[in-house]
Amino acid sequence: MSAEPRAALLREMVRIRRFEDKCAELYSAAKIRGFLHLYVGEEAVAVGVLARLRPDDAVVSTYRDHGHALARGVPMAAVMAEMHGKVSGCSRGRGGSMHLFDAEHRFYGGNAIVGGGLPVAVGLALSDAMRGHDRITACFFGDGAVAEGEFHECMNLAALWKLPVLFCCENNLYAMGTALSKAQAETDLALRAASYGMASWPVDGMDVLAVRAATERATQVIRGGGGPCFLELHTYRFRAHSMYDPERYRDKSEVERWKRHDPIDRLAEAMRADGELTDAAVEELERAVDEEIAHAVDFAESAPVEPVEDLTRFVYAERP
């Protein structure tokens, strides 16, 4: 890759990392409430996958959705306002952290239910297939979703009908506090997906360039009529499952080992080695990102809450 695309990938990962760190700070100050699941450590997955999708493709996410939304192009200010429960948020303040939604960017959640986005993604892909649209639906989910019945139903239907779905399994080794090896007899999740007759392979999810390349390969298969593809993205979250999580299920030494594979550091080191990145460029990048975050926080804190008279709106769909 040339210097410019790698710089863009680095910038997006830094945006997500520093946004998440700011959210943790605001949560500790009780300015963000409810549940908060941070994406720190997994940035290469969202950035690498979404770098190879088109604006008309659809994205379905999980409750750990901030990184996906930002990488998709949902404005940071709208995401931050949603976290604050303000009407200027991308879901009018009604969804919060776990239910980010932006139809303009074809970003269909944010879903608090484990595996809940899988049927939505299959439905979106079925709609596109029936209408003859050349579009892909990318569906993100964690390794814990593989234990859900809807996972198998969706794998089967997507493969049977050759639907244009890119299944992105973010395997961070833990379904909340349960290690994958203690819950699944078969821990090779790509192999499990392959049993449904779809192209499936594992990817180093801590390497944004590897994720980007794997996504490029998968989208070529899907757009070529080859049916769905499954990427098992081996990644790791550096923070606890959520801000409520006491994190007693994994050793700190394990976390430190994984931090040595930090996706941001890996890309930055590769760019430095090729003469594409300087200390001055890093400082400028961080300054620009910090300014964007500060603007998003100011926007969120000054945004209005929803008027009381509107609280019963959207219980039913509003006709034009």
N, C-alpha and C positions, 0 to 999 in steps of 0.2 A: 504494500500500500504506500501511496505517496504521503508526504508529511501532513498535508492538509486534512485528509480523512482521519488519520490517527489523532491529530490534534482535536478534531471534533469529537471523537470517541472519548478522549481524555476529559475534555470539558464537560461532557454530559455526565460522566461518572463522578467528577468532582462536584458538579451541581447537586446530584442526588445525595452524595455523602454529606456535604455540608448542610443541605436542607434537613436531612434526617437528624444530624447532630443538633441543629437549631430546634427541631421539634422536641427532642428529648429535653432540652433546656426549658422550653416553654411548658412542657408537660410537668416538669418538676416545680415550675412556678405556678401551677394550677391554671394556666391560661388556655391550655388544651386539656380537654377532659374526655372521659370515656376510655375505651381501649385504644392502645397505640402499639402497632407492630412495625418495627423499623427494619429497613432493608440494608443496613450497613454490612458490607462484605459481599453482597450479592449483585452489586451494580453492573458487573460485566454481563450478566444474563439479560437484563432489560435493555441495556444499551446495545449489546451485540445483536440481539434478535430484532429489535425495532429499527435498527439501522438498515435492515434489508427488506422492510415492509414498505408498501406504498400507502399514500394517504387514504386511498379508498378501501384498503384492507381493514378488517375489524380486529379489535383486541378485547379479550375478556380476561379479567384479572382475579386476584384473590383478596383476602383482607390485608395482605402485605403489599399494598398497591401503589404507594406513593412513587416509588421508583419507576414503575410501569407508566404511570400517568405523566410524569415529567418527561420521560424519554419519548413518549408518544407526542408530546407537544402541547399538552394541556397547560395553560398558563400557570406559572408558579403562584401568582397572587390569588388565582381562583382556587387552587389547591389549599393554600394556607388559610384563606377565608373559610373554606369548608371545614378545615380542622378546628377553626374557632367557632363553628356553628353559626356563621353569618349568612345572610340571605344572598350576599354577593359571591358565595362559594359555588363551585361547579355543580353541586346538588342542592343549591339554595339553603345550605346549612342543615339539611335534613338527614344527610348520610354520615357526615363525619369521616373520620379516618378510614373506616372500612368500606365505605360505599361511595367512592369517587366515581363520577359518571360525566361523560361529555359526548353527546351525540354528534356534535360538529366534528369531533376528532375520531368518531367511530370507536370511542372507548366505552365499552359496555360493562363497567364495574370491574372492581370493587364488589366482593361477595363475602359475607361473613360465614357462610356455610362451607365446610370443607368439601371440596369437589362440586360445589353448587354451580360453578361456572361452566362445567363440562356440558351439561344439556343445553345451556344457552348457546354455547359455541357451536354445537352440532346443529342447533336450530337455525342459527345465522348462516352457517355454511350450506345447509339444505335450501334455505331461501335463495341464496346466491346461485346455487346450482340449478334450481328450478327456473330462475329468471334468466339464466344464461350469462350471468356476470362473471368476468374473469377476476375474481377476488378471493383472497385467503382470509380465514379467521384464525388468528393466533390465540391459543388458550393457555394461560399460565396456571399452574397448580403445583402443590408440594407433594413430596413423597407420601405424606399421610393420606392423600386423596386416593392413592392406589388401593387402599383397603376398603373403599366405598363401593357399593354395588353399582352406582351410576357410572363409575369409571369403566367397568367392564361392559355395561350396556352401551355407553358412548363409543368405546373403542370398536365394538362389534358393528354398530350401525354405521359409523364413519367409514370403516373398511368395507362393509357390505355394499354401501351405496357410493363408494369412492368419492367421499365429500372432501372439499378443499379446506381441510383443517390442519393446522400446525400445532401439535400437542407439545407444549414446553413444560416438562416436569422439572421443577427446581428441587433437586434432591440435596437438601442441606443436612441429611442424616438424622433429623429429628422431627417427628410429628408432635408438636408441642414439646413435651418432655420425654417422649418415648423414642428410644433409639430404633432406627430402621431394622437393625439386626435382631432386635428383641420382639418385633411385631410381624415381620414378614419372613416366611420360610425361604422365599426366593428374593434376594436383594438386588438381582440384576433386573432393573425395571425396564430397560430397553428390550431385553429378551422377552419379558412378559408381554410387552406391547407387540413385539414381532410375532407372537403366537396368533395374533389376529390378522396376520397377513399384510401388515403395513411396514414400510421402510422405517427402521428404528436404529439409532446408534447412540452411544455415550459421547459426551463432549466435556472438555475441561471448562467448567463454568466459571473458573477464576481467571480465564484468559479471554479478554474481549475479542481478540482477533480470531481465536478458535471458534467462539460462539458465532461471530459474524460469518465466518466461512461455512460453518455447518448450516446456518440459516439460509445462506445463499444456495447451497446444494439442495436443501429441503424445498425451498420455494420453487426451484426449477422442476423438481419432481412433481410437486403439486400442480403448478400451472401447466405442466405438460400432460395433465390428465392421469397421473399415476396414483391418485388417491391421497389419503392423509399420510403425514409423516410424524414421527415421535422422536423428540430429542430428550435424552436424559442428561440434564445439565448438572454436573457435579459441582456443588457450590457449598457455601458455609456462611451462616450469619454470625457476625462477631458479637452481637448483643443478644440478650435473652429473647425468648419467644415473644414476649410483650413487656411493657413497662411494669406490669403486675407480677411478672415471673421472678421468683427468688433464684431460679437457675441452679438447682441442687443436683441436677441429673448429669452434668458433664464436668470434667476436670478443667480447671483453669489452664493447665498445661496443654490440653488439647486445643483450646481456643488460641493460645499463643502460637502453637505450631501452625495452625491455619492462617494466622495473621501474617506469617512469613510469605504467604502466597497472595497477599493483598492485590486485587486486580488493578487498582490505581497505581500502586508502586511498580507492578510488573510492566505495565505499559509505559510508564514514565521512564523506567530504567532502560527499556528497549529504545525509546526515542532519544534518550541521552546518548546511548551508545552509538546511534546513527547520526548524531549531531543535529537532531531535529528539535531539541528542547534545551533551554537554558534556565538558569535560576531566575533571571529577570522575567522570562516568559511565564514561569510558574507563579511568581509573585503577581504579575498582571492578571493571570487567570483567576487566582484566588481573590484578588481585589474586586474584579468584575462580578464574580459569583456572590461575594459577600454583599455587594451593593444590591444585586438582584434580590437576595434574601431579605435584606433590610427593607427594601421597598415592599416586598410581599408581606412582611410582618406589619408594617405601617398600614398597608391597605387593609389587612385583615382586622387589625385592632380598631380602625376607624370606620369599618363597614357597619351598616345597620343590621340589627336582628330582624327577623321576619315579623311583620305586623300581626298582632293577635287575631285580627279579623281574617287573616289568610291561613290560619293554622289548619283549617279543615279543607283547604284546597288540595287537589290532586289525590284525594281519596278515590275519586273516580276520574278517568281521563276527561280532559276538556276538549270538546270539539271546536275546530276552527270557526 
